[in-house]
Amino acid sequence: MKRLLSGVCALALAGTLGSVAHAETVFVQAGRLLADPATGKVETAKTLVLENGKVARIVDGYVSEPGGKVVDLKDSFVLPGLIDSHVHLTGQQGPNSRLDEVTQSSADQAMVGAGYARKTLMAGFTTVADLGAENNAIFALRDGIKRGDVPGPRIIAAGSAVSIHGGHGDVNGYSDEVMHVLRPTSVCSGADDCRRAVREQVWHGADIIKITATGGVLSNTAAGLAQQFSDDELKAIVDAAHRMGRKVTAHAHGVDGINSFLKAGGDSIEHGTYLDGDSIAAFKKNGAYLVQTLMAGDFVYRIASGPNNFLTPAQTAKALDAGPKMIAMARRAHEGGVKIAFGTDTGVSAHGDNAGEFALLVKAGLSPLEAIQAATVNAADHFSLSSEIGSLAAGKAADLIAVKGDPLKDVTELQRVTSVIKGGVVYK
């Protein structure tokens, strides 16, 4: 399947990629530049010199050299490529989602994912974490993008989520025969079996371990949103992952699951809907990140309460309960000093719309700069990639975007990205 993806996509995109795959020096002339969002300092009239996919240097004024490629962004605001810490590239929620799950092969999902990956890149997101997809599909897509077969963001891939039998992350709501075929090997019960599931995900190629510590809105089962793994299982998962050099992030809505996972030494929480004061203290004690996914809460609530609701009754009840609570949750976390890494759960909402999360973060009390930091320096730190991405400096990846307006004054400017460069290649 990897050979199929590589061959077909390379032929289809040969014209596009062939014209930009080069070793020439690129001179990006930036009218305004936020090179390091951690500082908030905006400089004017700068040139970023890009060589071999990295930033070689940043110099004063607008410069170029014979034989180099000039990217004229003198009328633009330039900043590092954005990072979305939670996406699902191989699908998208809609009326046919449940049918797609049983009719698409892993090869189909990889090809669908290639299309969504391109949309994501063109929206300004040069790195994403895919936190739940069929192993073969997402690992092939990740590797194909890395080779240059298809355009897309750098992918940190979890593959199949580690989940309990019958819980969120298992297959629910089909006939027994179908569910047994579709059930991933990452489903487990008991501490020893959950260690096995983690080790197998690493063996399959996972960059990070994603678990479902609690019930979830979109699992088609009326099992609530509270803790599903036992405390012993959570400890076993975290220990097994850390021993194999992998961080662990947990889908978690219910406060019991949030607090138990953080107590077990988990690295980050996705969603965090019902977190409380004890959760905030545990986040800070662990140095753990919250990936807030406000767009997902907003999306499922609007669908569940609208005239064209395509969710099942079990999904609808959970969406109406959890969706409206997420803005207030993010506000409490931010006020409590919890570190936030930008994440959208895109694939629930539409791919390419990821930057809509910025306005929701500002609604939750973050400043525009803090929202940008969440999607750059914070997310890079969350994935231990600060030496490579998240800011623009000599030796770091040449990942950058541009907008016409000032996102520090109007963060919705990031929904109108005009230029995208990833690894020194101009895509937009």
C-alpha positions in Angstrom: 0.0 0.0 0.0 2.9 2.4 0.7 4.3 1.7 -2.7 0.9 2.3 -4.2 0.5 5.7 -2.4 4.0 6.7 -3.4 3.7 5.8 -7.0 0.2 7.1 -7.8 0.6 10.4 -5.9 4.1 11.0 -7.2 2.8 10.7 -10.8 -0.3 12.9 -10.1 1.8 15.6 -8.4 5.0 15.4 -10.5 4.3 18.8 -12.1 3.7 20.5 -8.8 6.5 19.1 -6.8 9.0 18.9 -9.7 8.9 22.7 -10.1 9.7 23.4 -6.4 12.0 20.5 -5.5 15.3 22.4 -5.7 18.4 23.3 -3.7 18.5 27.0 -4.6 18.7 29.7 -1.9 15.4 31.4 -1.1 15.3 35.0 0.1 12.1 35.8 1.9 11.7 39.6 2.2 9.4 40.3 5.1 7.8 43.7 5.8 7.0 42.7 9.4 8.4 39.6 11.1 7.5 37.8 14.3 10.4 35.4 14.3 10.0 34.2 17.9 6.5 34.4 19.2 7.8 33.8 22.8 9.1 37.4 22.8 6.2 39.0 21.0 8.8 41.2 19.2 7.8 42.3 15.7 10.7 43.5 13.5 10.4 45.3 10.2 12.3 45.1 6.8 14.0 41.7 7.3 15.1 39.0 4.9 15.1 35.3 5.9 17.7 33.4 3.9 16.6 29.8 3.4 19.0 27.0 2.4 18.5 23.2 2.3 15.2 23.4 4.0 16.4 25.5 7.0 16.8 29.1 8.0 20.4 29.9 7.3 20.2 33.5 8.7 18.0 36.5 9.2 19.4 39.8 8.0 18.4 43.5 8.1 16.9 45.0 5.0 15.7 43.4 1.8 18.6 41.4 0.2 19.0 38.8 -2.5 21.8 37.2 -4.5 22.1 36.2 -8.2 20.6 32.8 -8.8 18.5 32.8 -5.7 14.7 32.8 -5.5 13.1 36.0 -4.1 9.8 35.8 -2.2 8.5 39.3 -1.9 6.5 39.6 1.3 7.3 43.3 1.9 3.6 44.1 2.3 3.0 41.1 4.7 3.2 40.0 8.3 5.5 36.9 8.5 5.5 34.3 11.3 6.5 30.7 11.9 4.4 27.9 10.4 1.5 27.0 12.6 1.2 23.7 14.6 -2.1 21.9 15.2 -1.6 19.5 18.0 -4.8 17.4 17.3 -6.1 16.5 13.9 -7.6 13.4 12.2 -6.5 13.7 8.5 -7.9 10.5 7.1 -11.6 11.5 7.5 -14.1 14.2 8.3 -17.4 14.1 10.1 -20.5 14.2 8.0 -23.7 12.4 7.1 -21.7 9.5 5.5 -19.1 9.1 8.3 -20.4 5.8 9.6 -20.7 4.4 6.1 -17.2 5.5 5.2 -15.8 3.6 8.2 -17.0 0.3 6.7 -16.5 0.9 3.0 -13.1 2.6 2.8 -9.9 0.6 2.8 -6.7 1.8 4.4 -5.5 2.8 1.0 -8.7 4.8 0.4 -8.2 6.6 3.7 -4.5 7.4 2.9 -5.6 9.0 -0.4 -8.4 10.9 1.4 -5.9 12.0 3.9 -3.6 13.3 1.2 -6.3 15.7 0.1 -7.0 16.9 3.6 -3.2 17.2 4.3 -2.9 19.6 1.4 -5.8 21.7 2.6 -4.2 21.8 6.0 -0.9 22.9 4.7 -2.4 25.6 2.5 -4.2 26.9 5.6 -0.8 27.6 7.1 -0.3 24.6 9.3 3.1 23.1 8.6 3.1 20.6 11.4 0.2 18.6 12.9 -0.3 15.7 15.3 -2.7 13.1 14.0 -4.2 11.5 17.1 -6.3 8.7 15.8 -6.4 6.9 12.5 -6.0 3.5 11.0 -2.3 2.6 11.3 -1.4 1.7 7.7 -3.2 4.8 6.3 -1.7 7.5 8.6 1.8 6.1 8.7 1.9 5.8 4.9 0.7 9.4 4.6 3.2 10.6 7.2 6.0 8.9 5.4 4.9 9.9 1.9 4.8 13.6 2.9 8.3 13.2 4.5 9.6 11.8 1.2 8.0 14.6 -0.8 5.5 12.3 -2.6 2.6 14.5 -1.6 2.3 18.0 -0.2 1.2 18.3 3.4 2.3 19.2 6.9 4.9 17.4 8.9 2.9 14.7 10.7 3.4 13.4 14.3 1.3 10.2 14.1 -0.3 8.2 16.9 -2.1 5.7 14.7 -4.8 3.8 16.4 -5.7 5.0 19.9 -5.2 2.7 22.9 -8.6 2.2 24.3 -10.7 -0.2 26.4 -12.9 -2.9 25.0 -16.3 -1.3 24.4 -15.1 2.2 25.1 -14.4 5.3 23.2 -11.8 4.3 20.5 -13.3 0.8 20.1 -15.7 0.2 17.3 -19.3 0.7 18.4 -22.8 0.6 16.9 -22.4 -2.0 14.1 -23.2 -5.7 14.0 -20.9 -8.0 16.0 -19.4 -9.4 12.8 -18.5 -6.0 11.5 -17.1 -4.7 14.9 -14.8 -7.7 15.3 -13.3 -7.1 11.8 -12.8 -3.4 12.4 -11.6 -3.5 16.0 -7.9 -2.3 16.1 -5.3 -4.3 18.0 -4.8 -1.3 20.3 -8.0 -2.1 22.2 -7.1 -3.7 25.6 -8.3 -4.7 29.0 -6.1 -5.1 32.1 -2.7 -3.6 32.9 -0.6 -6.2 31.1 -2.8 -6.2 28.0 -2.6 -2.4 27.9 1.2 -2.5 28.1 1.0 -4.9 25.1 -1.1 -2.4 23.2 1.3 0.4 23.8 4.3 -1.7 22.7 2.5 -2.8 19.6 1.7 0.8 18.6 5.3 1.7 18.9 6.2 -1.4 16.9 3.7 -0.3 14.2 5.4 3.1 14.0 3.6 5.5 16.4 5.4 8.7 17.2 3.2 9.4 20.2 0.7 7.3 22.2 -2.9 8.5 22.2 -5.2 6.9 24.7 -8.9 7.4 25.4 -9.0 7.9 29.2 -12.7 8.7 29.2 -15.8 8.3 27.1 -16.1 10.4 24.0 -18.8 12.4 22.3 -18.6 10.7 18.9 -18.4 7.1 20.0 -21.8 5.6 19.2 -22.5 4.3 22.6 -24.3 5.7 25.6 -21.4 5.1 27.9 -21.0 8.7 29.2 -17.9 10.9 29.3 -16.3 9.7 32.6 -13.2 7.6 33.2 -13.0 4.3 31.4 -9.5 2.9 32.0 -8.7 1.8 35.5 -6.0 3.6 37.5 -3.7 0.5 37.1 -4.2 0.5 33.4 -3.4 4.2 33.1 -0.2 3.7 35.1 0.8 0.7 32.9 0.2 2.7 29.7 2.2 5.7 30.8 5.1 3.5 32.1 5.2 1.4 28.9 5.2 4.4 26.6 7.8 6.3 28.6 10.1 3.3 28.7 9.9 3.2 24.9 10.6 6.9 24.5 7.1 8.0 23.6 5.0 10.7 25.2 1.4 9.8 26.1 -1.6 12.1 25.5 -5.1 11.3 26.7 -8.5 12.1 25.2 -10.3 13.0 28.4 -13.6 14.8 29.2 -14.6 13.6 32.7 -12.7 15.1 35.6 -12.0 11.7 37.1 -10.2 10.5 33.9 -8.3 13.8 33.6 -7.0 13.7 37.2 -6.3 9.9 37.2 -4.3 10.2 34.0 -2.3 13.2 35.2 -1.7 11.4 38.5 -0.3 8.4 36.5 2.3 10.8 34.9 0.6 11.5 31.6 2.0 14.2 29.4 -1.0 16.1 28.0 -4.8 16.1 28.0 -6.9 16.5 24.9 -10.3 18.4 25.4 -10.3 18.6 29.3 -14.0 19.5 29.3 -14.7 19.0 33.0 -11.4 19.8 34.6 -11.4 21.3 38.1 -9.0 23.0 40.5 -7.3 19.7 41.3 -6.8 19.2 37.6 -5.1 22.6 37.3 -2.8 21.8 40.2 -1.9 18.4 38.5 -1.3 20.1 35.2 1.2 22.5 36.8 2.8 19.8 38.9 3.4 17.6 35.9 4.3 20.4 33.5 1.6 18.9 31.3 -0.1 20.6 28.4 -3.8 21.1 27.7 -4.8 20.7 24.0 -8.2 22.5 24.2 -10.0 21.6 20.9 -12.6 24.4 21.2 -13.7 24.0 17.6 -14.7 20.5 18.1 -17.0 21.4 21.0 -18.5 24.2 19.0 -19.0 22.1 16.0 -20.7 19.1 17.6 -23.0 21.4 19.6 -24.1 23.3 16.5 -24.7 20.0 14.6 -26.5 18.4 17.5 -28.8 21.4 18.1 -29.4 22.2 14.4 -32.0 21.2 11.9 -29.6 18.9 9.9 -28.3 16.8 12.8 -26.6 13.7 11.5 -25.3 12.4 14.8 -26.8 9.3 16.4 -29.0 9.7 19.6 -26.1 8.6 21.8 -23.7 11.1 20.1 -26.3 13.9 20.2 -26.9 13.6 24.0 -23.1 13.9 24.7 -22.6 16.7 22.2 -25.3 18.8 23.8 -23.8 18.2 27.3 -20.1 18.7 26.6 -20.0 21.2 23.7 -21.2 24.4 25.4 -18.8 23.9 28.4 -15.5 24.0 26.6 -14.9 27.8 26.3 -15.4 28.2 30.0 -13.1 25.2 30.6 -10.3 26.8 28.6 -10.8 30.1 30.4 -10.4 28.4 33.8 -7.3 26.6 32.6 -5.7 29.7 31.2 -6.5 31.8 34.3 -5.0 28.9 36.4 -1.7 29.0 34.6 -2.1 25.8 32.6 0.1 25.5 29.6 -2.0 25.4 26.4 -0.9 23.8 23.1 -3.1 24.8 20.1 -5.2 21.9 18.9 -8.5 21.7 17.0 -9.6 18.0 16.7 -10.0 18.9 13.0 -11.7 16.0 11.2 -14.6 16.7 13.5 -14.8 20.2 12.0 -13.7 20.7 8.4 -10.1 20.4 7.3 -8.6 23.7 6.3 -10.6 25.6 8.8 -8.2 24.9 11.6 -7.4 28.6 12.2 -10.9 29.2 13.4 -9.6 28.0 16.7 -7.7 31.3 17.3 -10.8 33.4 17.7 -12.3 30.8 20.2 -9.0 31.0 22.2 -9.3 34.7 22.4 -13.0 34.4 23.4 -11.7 32.1 26.2 -9.4 34.9 27.5 -6.1 34.5 25.7 -4.6 37.5 24.0 -3.9 37.2 20.3 -0.2 36.8 21.0 -0.9 34.0 23.6 -3.1 32.2 21.0 -0.2 32.4 18.5 2.2 31.2 21.1 0.0 28.2 21.7 0.2 27.3 18.0 4.0 27.9 17.7 6.4 27.9 20.6 4.1 26.1 23.0 3.1 23.3 20.6 6.8 22.8 19.6 7.7 22.4 23.3 4.7 20.1 23.8 6.2 17.7 21.2 9.9 18.3 22.3 10.6 19.9 18.9 11.6 23.4 20.0 15.0 23.0 18.4 13.4 22.4 15.0 10.0 24.3 14.7 7.9 26.9 16.5 10.1 29.9 15.8 12.4 31.2 13.1 16.1 31.2 13.7 19.3 30.0 12.1 19.3 26.2 11.9 15.6 25.7 12.4 13.1 24.4 9.8 12.2 26.9 7.1 8.5 26.8 7.9 6.8 30.1 7.7 3.5 31.7 6.7 2.3 35.2 5.9 -0.8 37.2 6.2 -1.7 40.7 5.0 -3.0 42.2 8.2 -1.7 42.2 11.8 -2.8 39.0 13.7 -1.7 40.6 17.0 -4.5 43.1 16.5 -7.0 40.8 14.8 -6.2 37.1 15.3 -8.7 36.2 12.6 -6.1 37.3 10.0 -4.7 33.8 10.5 -7.8 32.5 8.7 -6.6 34.3 5.6 -3.1 33.0 5.1 -1.6 34.3 1.8 1.8 32.5 1.7 3.0 29.2 3.0 6.6 27.9 3.0 7.5 24.5 4.5 11.0 23.1 4.6 12.1 26.0 2.3 9.6 25.0 -0.4 7.1 27.6 -1.5 3.7 26.0 -1.6 1.5 29.1 -1.6 
